[in-house]
Each structure stands twice: as structure tokens, then as C-alpha cells.
Amino acid sequence: MSATVAMILALAVGTYAFRLVGPVLHGRVELTPRIQELLSAGAVVLLTALLATGALTEGGGFAGWARPTGVLVGAVLAWRRAPFVVVVLGAAGTAAVLRAAGVA
């Protein structure tokens, strides 16, 4: 077995184990309300960081103004509770129009 196949299998087993832990430990481990708040805040921070790096960078540098503007339009549409399709098309359309207009 090659090293690549072994790593893929190890990652698959680890992923399955993480997915299995939730249902197995549900009801056996009780978290304090403070820890639940911290975990919720941590999830929001991680998602925000992922959004920021995905929207603002490309290849280690600034991605240009079209992508962050499209993400901002999508965020506003989502905040206004627009349907998902409208959010995606609005964000993609905004970025496409700005790129077609020459805004990098």
C-alpha cells in the first residue's frame, strides 16, 4: 500500500470518528453554559476568518475589489433574508459586472 493511500484511509477513519463522537457522547457529556457560549463564539470567529481570507486574498495577495464587493452584496442580501439563489446570483453577478467593467 502506498503512503498516499494510507494517508487517505487515515483521514477517512479520522473523519468518520469525528462524526461518530457526537451521537455517541450525546447525553453523556454535559457542557456548562459558559463553554457552550465559547464554542458558539469560536465557530463564528472561525467562519468569519474563513470568509475574510476567501474574500480578500488570492495567491497570497489582495484579490482585488470585485470579489470583496460581491461578497458584501451577498452578505447584505442574506442579511435581508433573500432566497439563497438570489444571494448567490447577486454576489456572482456583482463580481462579474465589476470585472467586466475593468475593476480587478
QUIMO-V530487 format. One record per residue. N is the residue number from 0. RES is the residue in one letter. SS is DSSP state (hx for helix, st for strand, lp for the rest). D_LAST is the distance of its C-alpha to the last C-alpha in whole Angstrom. Layout:
<<N | RES | SS | D_LAST> <N | RES | SS | D_LAST>>
This chain:
<<0 | M | lp | 46> <1 | S | lp | 43> <2 | A | hx | 41> <3 | T | hx | 38> <4 | V | hx | 40> <5 | A | hx | 42> <6 | M | hx | 39> <7 | I | hx | 38> <8 | L | hx | 41> <9 | A | hx | 41> <10 | L | hx | 38> <11 | A | hx | 39> <12 | V | hx | 42> <13 | G | hx | 40> <14 | T | hx | 38> <15 | Y | hx | 41> <16 | A | hx | 43> <17 | F | hx | 40> <18 | R | hx | 41> <19 | L | hx | 44> <20 | V | hx | 45> <21 | G | hx | 44> <22 | P | hx | 46> <23 | V | hx | 49> <24 | L | hx | 49> <25 | H | lp | 48> <26 | G | lp | 51> <27 | R | lp | 53> <28 | V | lp | 50> <29 | E | lp | 50> <30 | L | lp | 47> <31 | T | lp | 48> <32 | P | hx | 46> <33 | R | hx | 44> <34 | I | hx | 43> <35 | Q | hx | 41> <36 | E | hx | 40> <37 | L | hx | 38> <38 | L | hx | 37> <39 | S | hx | 35> <40 | A | hx | 34> <41 | G | hx | 33> <42 | A | hx | 31> <43 | V | hx | 29> <44 | V | hx | 28> <45 | L | hx | 27> <46 | L | hx | 25> <47 | T | hx | 23> <48 | A | hx | 22> <49 | L | hx | 21> <50 | L | hx | 19> <51 | A | hx | 17> <52 | T | hx | 17> <53 | G | hx | 16> <54 | A | hx | 13> <55 | L | hx | 12> <56 | T | st | 12> <57 | E | st | 12> <58 | G | lp | 14> <59 | G | lp | 16> <60 | G | st | 13> <61 | F | st | 10> <62 | A | lp | 8> <63 | G | lp | 5> <64 | W | hx | 6> <65 | A | hx | 6> <66 | R | hx | 8> <67 | P | hx | 11> <68 | T | hx | 11> <69 | G | hx | 12> <70 | V | hx | 14> <71 | L | hx | 16> <72 | V | hx | 16> <73 | G | hx | 18> <74 | A | hx | 20> <75 | V | hx | 21> <76 | L | hx | 22> <77 | A | hx | 24> <78 | W | hx | 26> <79 | R | lp | 27> <80 | R | lp | 29> <81 | A | lp | 27> <82 | P | lp | 28> <83 | F | hx | 26> <84 | V | hx | 25> <85 | V | hx | 23> <86 | V | hx | 21> <87 | V | hx | 20> <88 | L | hx | 19> <89 | G | hx | 18> <90 | A | hx | 15> <91 | A | hx | 14> <92 | G | hx | 14> <93 | T | hx | 12> <94 | A | hx | 9> <95 | A | hx | 10> <96 | V | hx | 11> <97 | L | hx | 8> <98 | R | hx | 6> <99 | A | hx | 9> <100 | A | lp | 9> <101 | G | lp | 6> <102 | V | lp | 4> <103 | A | lp | 0>>
